[in-house]
Amino acid sequence: MALRCLIVDDSPEFLEAASHLLERQGLLVVGCALTGAEALTLTRELQPDVVLVDIVLGRDSGFDLARDLAALGTGATVILMSIDPERDFGEMVAESPAAGFIPKSTLSGPAILLLIGDG
């Protein structure tokens, strides 16, 4: 069974590109969200295995969203991502409930599986 993913980013173009990439690599993208509120609703409804969260979501913070997603108790693994390198956020990623960080430039199915311990 394919890993079920929800992607959260404030760029519709990135959501489309990332969805196509991950689906070509065997993951099932069950939904995309542009805001934190939308991500919380879709996580409750769709029960994804993993939620990919952009660190900067317009006015929303990906770090705050990661905490809110963990508090839902759905068991979804949260992975943070950004166009900026991890060194810019390393300590905050480590302190968050996220499983880890993936730079957007290296986003891939294998990178996700590696972070969640399935690869």
MIDREN-925642 format. One record per residue: residue number from 1; x, y negated, z negated of N, C-alpha, C in turn. Coordinates in nm, 2 decimals. Layout:
<pts>
<pt NUM,<X,Y,Z>,<X,Y,Z>,<X,Y,Z>>
...
</pts>
This chain:
<pts>
<pt 1,<0.08,0.12,0.00>,<0.00,0.00,0.00>,<0.09,-0.12,0.00>>
<pt 2,<0.06,-0.22,0.08>,<0.14,-0.34,0.10>,<0.12,-0.43,-0.02>>
<pt 3,<0.23,-0.50,-0.05>,<0.23,-0.60,-0.16>,<0.14,-0.71,-0.12>>
<pt 4,<0.05,-0.75,-0.22>,<-0.05,-0.85,-0.19>,<0.00,-0.99,-0.24>>
<pt 5,<0.02,-1.09,-0.15>,<0.08,-1.21,-0.19>,<-0.02,-1.33,-0.17>>
<pt 6,<-0.01,-1.43,-0.26>,<-0.07,-1.56,-0.24>,<0.04,-1.66,-0.23>>
<pt 7,<0.03,-1.75,-0.14>,<0.13,-1.85,-0.12>,<0.07,-1.99,-0.15>>
<pt 8,<0.15,-2.06,-0.24>,<0.10,-2.19,-0.28>,<0.20,-2.30,-0.24>>
<pt 9,<0.16,-2.39,-0.15>,<0.25,-2.50,-0.10>,<0.16,-2.61,-0.05>>
<pt 10,<0.21,-2.73,-0.06>,<0.12,-2.84,-0.02>,<0.14,-2.87,0.13>>
<pt 11,<0.22,-2.79,0.20>,<0.24,-2.81,0.35>,<0.16,-2.70,0.42>>
<pt 12,<0.06,-2.74,0.50>,<-0.02,-2.64,0.57>,<0.08,-2.57,0.68>>
<pt 13,<0.17,-2.64,0.73>,<0.26,-2.59,0.83>,<0.35,-2.48,0.77>>
<pt 14,<0.40,-2.50,0.64>,<0.48,-2.40,0.58>,<0.40,-2.28,0.54>>
<pt 15,<0.27,-2.30,0.50>,<0.19,-2.19,0.46>,<0.17,-2.10,0.58>>
<pt 16,<0.14,-2.16,0.70>,<0.12,-2.08,0.82>,<0.25,-2.00,0.86>>
<pt 17,<0.36,-2.07,0.86>,<0.49,-2.01,0.90>,<0.52,-1.89,0.80>>
<pt 18,<0.51,-1.92,0.67>,<0.55,-1.82,0.57>,<0.45,-1.70,0.58>>
<pt 19,<0.32,-1.73,0.60>,<0.23,-1.62,0.61>,<0.26,-1.52,0.73>>
<pt 20,<0.29,-1.58,0.84>,<0.33,-1.50,0.96>,<0.46,-1.42,0.93>>
<pt 21,<0.56,-1.49,0.88>,<0.68,-1.42,0.85>,<0.66,-1.30,0.76>>
<pt 22,<0.60,-1.32,0.64>,<0.58,-1.22,0.54>,<0.49,-1.10,0.60>>
<pt 23,<0.39,-1.14,0.67>,<0.31,-1.03,0.73>,<0.38,-0.95,0.83>>
<pt 24,<0.47,-1.01,0.91>,<0.55,-0.93,1.00>,<0.65,-0.84,0.93>>
<pt 25,<0.68,-0.87,0.81>,<0.77,-0.79,0.73>,<0.70,-0.69,0.64>>
<pt 26,<0.57,-0.68,0.66>,<0.49,-0.57,0.59>,<0.42,-0.61,0.46>>
<pt 27,<0.42,-0.74,0.42>,<0.35,-0.78,0.31>,<0.21,-0.83,0.35>>
<pt 28,<0.11,-0.82,0.26>,<-0.02,-0.86,0.29>,<-0.05,-1.00,0.23>>
<pt 29,<-0.06,-1.10,0.31>,<-0.09,-1.24,0.25>,<-0.24,-1.25,0.24>>
<pt 30,<-0.29,-1.24,0.11>,<-0.43,-1.24,0.09>,<-0.49,-1.38,0.08>>
<pt 31,<-0.40,-1.48,0.07>,<-0.45,-1.62,0.06>,<-0.34,-1.72,0.06>>
<pt 32,<-0.38,-1.84,0.08>,<-0.29,-1.96,0.08>,<-0.37,-2.07,0.00>>
<pt 33,<-0.29,-2.14,-0.08>,<-0.35,-2.25,-0.16>,<-0.26,-2.38,-0.14>>
<pt 34,<-0.33,-2.49,-0.13>,<-0.26,-2.62,-0.11>,<-0.24,-2.69,-0.25>>
<pt 35,<-0.31,-2.65,-0.35>,<-0.30,-2.72,-0.48>,<-0.30,-2.62,-0.59>>
<pt 36,<-0.26,-2.66,-0.71>,<-0.26,-2.58,-0.83>,<-0.40,-2.53,-0.86>>
<pt 37,<-0.50,-2.61,-0.86>,<-0.63,-2.57,-0.89>,<-0.68,-2.46,-0.80>>
<pt 38,<-0.65,-2.48,-0.67>,<-0.69,-2.38,-0.57>,<-0.62,-2.25,-0.60>>
<pt 39,<-0.49,-2.26,-0.63>,<-0.41,-2.14,-0.66>,<-0.47,-2.06,-0.78>>
<pt 40,<-0.51,-2.13,-0.88>,<-0.57,-2.06,-1.00>,<-0.70,-1.99,-0.96>>
<pt 41,<-0.79,-2.06,-0.88>,<-0.91,-2.00,-0.84>,<-0.89,-1.88,-0.75>>
<pt 42,<-0.80,-1.89,-0.66>,<-0.77,-1.78,-0.57>,<-0.70,-1.66,-0.64>>
<pt 43,<-0.62,-1.69,-0.74>,<-0.56,-1.58,-0.81>,<-0.66,-1.50,-0.89>>
<pt 44,<-0.76,-1.57,-0.95>,<-0.87,-1.50,-1.02>,<-0.95,-1.42,-0.92>>
<pt 45,<-0.98,-1.47,-0.81>,<-1.07,-1.41,-0.71>,<-1.00,-1.29,-0.64>>
<pt 46,<-0.87,-1.32,-0.59>,<-0.81,-1.22,-0.50>,<-0.72,-1.12,-0.57>>
<pt 47,<-0.68,-1.15,-0.70>,<-0.59,-1.06,-0.78>,<-0.47,-1.02,-0.70>>
<pt 48,<-0.38,-1.12,-0.65>,<-0.26,-1.08,-0.58>,<-0.16,-1.02,-0.67>>
<pt 49,<-0.07,-0.94,-0.61>,<0.04,-0.88,-0.69>,<0.15,-0.99,-0.72>>
<pt 50,<0.17,-1.08,-0.63>,<0.27,-1.18,-0.64>,<0.22,-1.32,-0.59>>
<pt 51,<0.25,-1.43,-0.66>,<0.21,-1.56,-0.62>,<0.34,-1.64,-0.60>>
<pt 52,<0.36,-1.68,-0.48>,<0.48,-1.77,-0.44>,<0.44,-1.91,-0.46>>
<pt 53,<0.51,-1.98,-0.54>,<0.47,-2.12,-0.58>,<0.58,-2.22,-0.55>>
<pt 54,<0.55,-2.32,-0.47>,<0.64,-2.43,-0.44>,<0.66,-2.51,-0.57>>
<pt 55,<0.78,-2.55,-0.60>,<0.81,-2.62,-0.72>,<0.74,-2.76,-0.72>>
<pt 56,<0.74,-2.82,-0.60>,<0.68,-2.96,-0.59>,<0.56,-2.94,-0.50>>
<pt 57,<0.44,-2.96,-0.57>,<0.31,-2.94,-0.50>,<0.24,-3.08,-0.50>>
<pt 58,<0.29,-3.17,-0.42>,<0.23,-3.31,-0.43>,<0.24,-3.36,-0.57>>
<pt 59,<0.12,-3.39,-0.63>,<0.12,-3.44,-0.76>,<0.13,-3.33,-0.87>>
<pt 60,<0.11,-3.20,-0.83>,<0.12,-3.09,-0.92>,<0.27,-3.04,-0.94>>
<pt 61,<0.29,-2.98,-1.05>,<0.42,-2.92,-1.08>,<0.41,-2.77,-1.06>>
<pt 62,<0.50,-2.71,-0.99>,<0.50,-2.56,-0.98>,<0.54,-2.50,-1.11>>
<pt 63,<0.61,-2.57,-1.19>,<0.65,-2.51,-1.32>,<0.52,-2.50,-1.41>>
<pt 64,<0.44,-2.61,-1.41>,<0.31,-2.61,-1.48>,<0.22,-2.50,-1.43>>
<pt 65,<0.21,-2.49,-1.30>,<0.13,-2.39,-1.24>,<0.18,-2.25,-1.27>>
<pt 66,<0.30,-2.23,-1.28>,<0.36,-2.09,-1.32>,<0.31,-2.06,-1.46>>
<pt 67,<0.31,-2.15,-1.55>,<0.26,-2.13,-1.69>,<0.11,-2.10,-1.69>>
<pt 68,<0.04,-2.18,-1.61>,<-0.11,-2.16,-1.60>,<-0.14,-2.02,-1.54>>
<pt 69,<-0.07,-1.98,-1.44>,<-0.09,-1.85,-1.37>,<-0.06,-1.74,-1.47>>
<pt 70,<0.05,-1.75,-1.55>,<0.08,-1.65,-1.65>,<-0.02,-1.64,-1.75>>
<pt 71,<-0.08,-1.75,-1.79>,<-0.19,-1.75,-1.89>,<-0.32,-1.69,-1.85>>
<pt 72,<-0.34,-1.68,-1.72>,<-0.46,-1.61,-1.67>,<-0.46,-1.46,-1.70>>
<pt 73,<-0.34,-1.40,-1.72>,<-0.34,-1.26,-1.76>,<-0.37,-1.17,-1.65>>
<pt 74,<-0.36,-1.20,-1.52>,<-0.39,-1.11,-1.41>,<-0.28,-1.01,-1.38>>
<pt 75,<-0.16,-1.04,-1.43>,<-0.05,-0.95,-1.41>,<0.02,-0.99,-1.28>>
<pt 76,<-0.02,-1.09,-1.21>,<0.05,-1.13,-1.09>,<0.19,-1.18,-1.13>>
<pt 77,<0.29,-1.14,-1.05>,<0.42,-1.19,-1.06>,<0.43,-1.33,-0.99>>
<pt 78,<0.49,-1.43,-1.06>,<0.51,-1.56,-1.00>,<0.65,-1.57,-0.96>>
<pt 79,<0.67,-1.62,-0.84>,<0.81,-1.65,-0.79>,<0.80,-1.80,-0.74>>
<pt 80,<0.90,-1.88,-0.79>,<0.91,-2.02,-0.76>,<0.99,-2.03,-0.63>>
<pt 81,<0.97,-2.13,-0.55>,<1.04,-2.16,-0.43>,<1.05,-2.31,-0.41>>
<pt 82,<1.15,-2.34,-0.33>,<1.18,-2.49,-0.30>,<1.27,-2.50,-0.18>>
<pt 83,<1.26,-2.61,-0.11>,<1.36,-2.64,-0.01>,<1.50,-2.68,-0.07>>
<pt 84,<1.49,-2.72,-0.20>,<1.62,-2.75,-0.27>,<1.68,-2.63,-0.33>>
<pt 85,<1.81,-2.63,-0.35>,<1.88,-2.51,-0.40>,<1.85,-2.48,-0.55>>
<pt 86,<1.86,-2.36,-0.58>,<1.83,-2.31,-0.72>,<1.90,-2.39,-0.83>>
<pt 87,<2.03,-2.43,-0.79>,<2.11,-2.50,-0.90>,<2.04,-2.63,-0.95>>
<pt 88,<1.95,-2.69,-0.86>,<1.88,-2.81,-0.90>,<1.77,-2.78,-1.01>>
<pt 89,<1.73,-2.65,-1.02>,<1.62,-2.61,-1.11>,<1.65,-2.50,-1.20>>
<pt 90,<1.78,-2.45,-1.19>,<1.81,-2.32,-1.26>,<1.76,-2.30,-1.40>>
<pt 91,<1.79,-2.40,-1.49>,<1.75,-2.39,-1.63>,<1.60,-2.39,-1.64>>
<pt 92,<1.53,-2.47,-1.56>,<1.38,-2.48,-1.57>,<1.32,-2.35,-1.52>>
<pt 93,<1.38,-2.29,-1.41>,<1.33,-2.16,-1.36>,<1.35,-2.05,-1.47>>
<pt 94,<1.47,-2.05,-1.54>,<1.49,-1.95,-1.64>,<1.40,-1.97,-1.76>>
<pt 95,<1.36,-2.09,-1.79>,<1.26,-2.11,-1.90>,<1.12,-2.09,-1.87>>
<pt 96,<1.09,-2.07,-1.74>,<0.95,-2.06,-1.69>,<0.91,-1.91,-1.70>>
<pt 97,<0.78,-1.88,-1.69>,<0.74,-1.74,-1.69>,<0.76,-1.67,-1.55>>
<pt 98,<0.82,-1.75,-1.46>,<0.84,-1.69,-1.32>,<0.94,-1.58,-1.32>>
<pt 99,<0.93,-1.49,-1.23>,<1.03,-1.38,-1.22>,<1.16,-1.43,-1.16>>
<pt 100,<1.15,-1.54,-1.09>,<1.27,-1.59,-1.03>,<1.25,-1.70,-0.93>>
<pt 101,<1.35,-1.73,-0.85>,<1.34,-1.84,-0.75>,<1.39,-1.78,-0.62>>
<pt 102,<1.33,-1.83,-0.51>,<1.38,-1.80,-0.37>,<1.38,-1.94,-0.30>>
<pt 103,<1.50,-1.97,-0.24>,<1.50,-2.09,-0.15>,<1.41,-2.06,-0.03>>
<pt 104,<1.34,-2.16,0.01>,<1.25,-2.15,0.12>,<1.32,-2.10,0.25>>
<pt 105,<1.45,-2.14,0.26>,<1.53,-2.10,0.38>,<1.56,-1.96,0.38>>
<pt 106,<1.55,-1.89,0.27>,<1.58,-1.74,0.27>,<1.45,-1.66,0.23>>
<pt 107,<1.34,-1.72,0.23>,<1.21,-1.65,0.20>,<1.20,-1.53,0.29>>
<pt 108,<1.18,-1.41,0.23>,<1.15,-1.29,0.31>,<1.09,-1.19,0.22>>
<pt 109,<1.03,-1.09,0.29>,<0.97,-0.97,0.22>,<1.08,-0.90,0.13>>
<pt 110,<1.20,-0.87,0.19>,<1.30,-0.81,0.11>,<1.34,-0.89,-0.02>>
<pt 111,<1.35,-1.02,0.00>,<1.39,-1.11,-0.11>,<1.29,-1.10,-0.22>>
<pt 112,<1.16,-1.10,-0.18>,<1.05,-1.09,-0.28>,<1.06,-0.96,-0.35>>
<pt 113,<1.07,-0.85,-0.28>,<1.08,-0.72,-0.34>,<1.19,-0.70,-0.43>>
<pt 114,<1.31,-0.76,-0.40>,<1.42,-0.76,-0.48>,<1.40,-0.82,-0.62>>
<pt 115,<1.33,-0.94,-0.61>,<1.30,-1.01,-0.73>,<1.20,-0.94,-0.82>>
<pt 116,<1.11,-0.87,-0.77>,<1.01,-0.81,-0.85>,<1.05,-0.67,-0.89>>
<pt 117,<1.17,-0.62,-0.84>,<1.22,-0.49,-0.88>,<1.17,-0.38,-0.80>>
<pt 118,<1.12,-0.41,-0.68>,<1.06,-0.31,-0.59>,<1.15,-0.28,-0.47>>
<pt 119,<1.27,-0.35,-0.47>,<1.35,-0.34,-0.35>,<1.48,-0.28,-0.37>>
</pts>
